[in-house]
Amino acid sequence: MSRHQNLQRLGTEAWDVLIIGGGINGAGVARDLAMRSAHIPGGLRIALVEKRYFSSGTSGRNSQLIHGGLRYLKYGDFGLVKEALHERATLLNIAPSLVRPLEFLIPCYGRYDKLFYGAGLTLYDALAGSRGITPHRTISSDQATKLEPGMDSNGLRGGVLFHDAAVHSARLVLENLLDAEARGVCLANYTEVHRTATGLEARDVLTGNTFPIRARRIIDATGSWSQAAPLRLVRGSHLIFPRIQQGTEAIAHFDEAGRIVFLIPWGENDDLTLVGTTDVDHQAGADQVAISAAETDYLRSIVRRLYPDFREDPITSYSSLRPLIVQSGRSATSTSREHKIWQSTDGLLHIAGGKYTTYRAMSEEAADALMPDLAPGRTIPSETATTPLPIPALATTTGARVRVAVEREHACCLPDLLYTSTYWGHERKLAADWLTPLAQQMADLLGHNQAWIDQQLRALGV
């Protein structure tokens, strides 16, 4: 259905479950509940709303990795790492066209680095168990230099190779949502929901129209925008450069403080490198997120340290917030990525914290918490761990990609296409010569005029 049709449904039908938030957690819960709905007589009426575009926040602007979280081992978060490695294997199985194995090289410059990182990766492999990808291995300095001839060889003592997985994070959110929609979930982006004295009220952000919503149960999956509990908002920023490394592997570098920065092969043409991330406490609001000068300098210094002859400037950057459960005495880097699911006194079920990699398990836990109310006396287990996520092949032309974004993925604005349906906006400098035709085609499909095109371009600074 079109967004207009879904908005009409949203205001006229009564819903068993309303999910607020169109990031990875909301998408995962929507798909899980939709699959269980098929086993309930009469099914469940499920709706999901997002105040911006789906996956436009943290879920689409992370490090684009599905990983166990190697750095969390030193903080003793073994349970979290084991769960994440288990989920890594699950996602490789159910979404192989979006989640793919990726090799990483840890360059070792310290005397004992190979021993230290090798020991950590031995534990990492053990926690992955039989569901691991490929065990780690150590290599000599000559082998490391052969892999990466542009890397600084001064003091290089070798390296350690291991595997995790890469993902197009925003697309994985979209495909979970679209599978949920195919199973009956009503999706509405650019839709805000507020409590009023008489109940719930929704507002179409694009038109300003308001209408009431009736819902029996509500799930708060708003992440950094949640007001339900104190959250520690930690900003993670990335820089996108022209391709830095010569090999196909990613680089995992541990700085002097022990925090990890990745240099990840990236881009539809595989000609870019994604560098990140940072961990900085964020004091501004959740709608005001941008990389700072200090973060930019820090990430550029890592690139210069590893590749002293690389002189290219970054093409662009992006930042997002991690909503973490508050833990006293821990830094932004060491704060646990454990999640929390709880019901507040007003009946809302809240999801907070967690890692992108563990979204499916978190969604299953949240759905489990609702089932006694939604299907009393029935035991309906989750099927998301074993049911492949249907992912169509990407259209091969630019025009077809734009049409799919609008007609299948509910894209309403040019940034929806540039930063979620695709990552084109991150992959090249924004300029009128290539953005105007895209805006024109979107306007034609959506029924907008030249004024809309001009506004879209102005909003992007073009």
Residue, then its C-alpha position, 0 to 999 in steps of 0.5 A: m500500500s502507499r503511504h497515503q493509504n497506510l495513514q488512512r488505515l492508521g487513523t481508522e482501524a483499531w490496533d493490537v500493537l503500535i510500534i513507535g520507532g522505525g530503526i532496527n529494533g522497531a523493524g525487528v519487533a514488527r517482523d517478529l510479531a507479524m510472523r507470530s500473527a499468522h498462528i493466531p486466529g484472526g491474526l494481530r493488527i500491527a502498526l509501526v510509525e516513524k517520525r522521520y524516514f525509516s533507519s534515518g538515525t542510529s540504525g543507518r549511520n553506524s559502522q556497517l558491521i555485524h560483529g561480536g564486539l572484540r573490544y568488549l572482552k577486556y571489559g568482561d562483557f563475555g555474555l554480550v560478545k557470545e550473544a552477538l557472535h551467535e546473532r552474527a551467525t544467524l544473520l549470515n544465514i538468514a540474510p546472506s545477500l546483505v550480511r557477508p563475511l569480512e576479513f580484518l587485519i590488526p597491525c601489530y607494532g608493539r612487542y607483545d601485540k601479536l600475543f595479546y591480540g591473538a589471545g583475545l581472538t582465541l577467546y573470541d573464536a571459542l565464544a563463537g563456537s561451531r557457528g564461527i566464520t574462520p578462526h584467526r591467524t597471525i602473520s609476519s611483518d612481511q606478510a602484513t606489508k604484502l597485504e598492505p604495502g601502503m601501511d607504515s612498516n616502521g616498527l611493524r612486527g606482524g599482524v593478526l587476521f580475523h573475520d566478522a561481517a559487513v552489512h548495509s545497515a539501513r537496507l537491513v532495517l528496510e528489508n525487515l520492515l518491508d517483510a513485516e509489511a508484506r505480512g500485514v503490518c501497517l507502516a507510516n513514516y514521517t508520522e509523530v505520535h503524542r499522548t493527549a488528554t483523550g488518548l493517542e494522537a498522530r501527526d503527519v509531519l509532511t502535511g501537519n494533519t492530525f488524527p487519533i490512533r487506537a492501540r491496545r499495546i504500545i512499544d517504545a522503540t524510539g532509541s535516542w529519542s526515548q524519554a522513558a528512562p535516563l540514557r547515556l547518549v554516546r556519539g559515534s562519528h565516521l569519515i568517508f575517504p577515497r579508498i585507503q587500503q589496497g587489499t580487500e580486508a578491513i583494518a582494525h587499529f587499537d589506539e594508545a587508550g585501547r579503543i578500536v577504530f576500523l578502516i572498512p572497504w566501502g561504497e557501491n563501487d568498492d572505491l571508498t574507505l569508511v573510518g570510525t568510530t568515535d565514542v563521545d558523550h553527546q550533550a545536545g539534543a537527539d536531533q542535533v548530531a554532527i561530527s566535531a572538529a576533535e573527532t575529525d582530527y582524531l580519525r584523521s590522525i589514525v589514518r595518518r598513523l597507519y598510512p603516512d603517505f595517504r594525503e586525500d581529504p575525506i569526502t564526507s562524514y556522518s554521526s549518530l547516537r548510541p542510546l546506552i543504559v547508564q552505568s556509573g563509573r564507566s567511560a563512553t567507550s567502556t559503557s556496556r552495550e547490554h539492552k533493557i526491556w521493561q514495561s512502565t506503569d503506563g503500560l508501554l513496553h520499552i526497548a533501550g540499549g543493545k547493539y545493532t548486531t543483537y537486534r533480532a534477539m532483542s526483538e524476540e525478547a520484546a515480542d515474548a514479553l507481549m505474547p501473554d497479553l496478545a495471545p493468552g494461553r498460547t505458546i507461539p515461538s519466534e521464527t525469525a532465527t530460521t526464516p530467511l529474510p526475502i531480499p530482492a536483487l537491487a535494480t541495475t539502473t539509477g532510474a529503477r533504484v529511484r522508482v523502487a525507493v519511492e514505490r516500494e520503500h516509501a521514500c518521501c524526500l531526497p535524503d531518504l533516497l540518498y542516505t537509506s535506500t542507497y548510500w549515494g549521499h555518503e559516497r560523493k560530494l553533493a552537487a546539483d549536476w547529479l542530484t537534480p535529476l534524482a530530485q526531478q524523478m522523485a518529484d514526478l513519482l510523488g506528484h510534486n512541482q519545481a518548488w519541491i525540487d528546489q526545496q529538496l536541493r536547498a535542504l542539502g546545501v546545493 
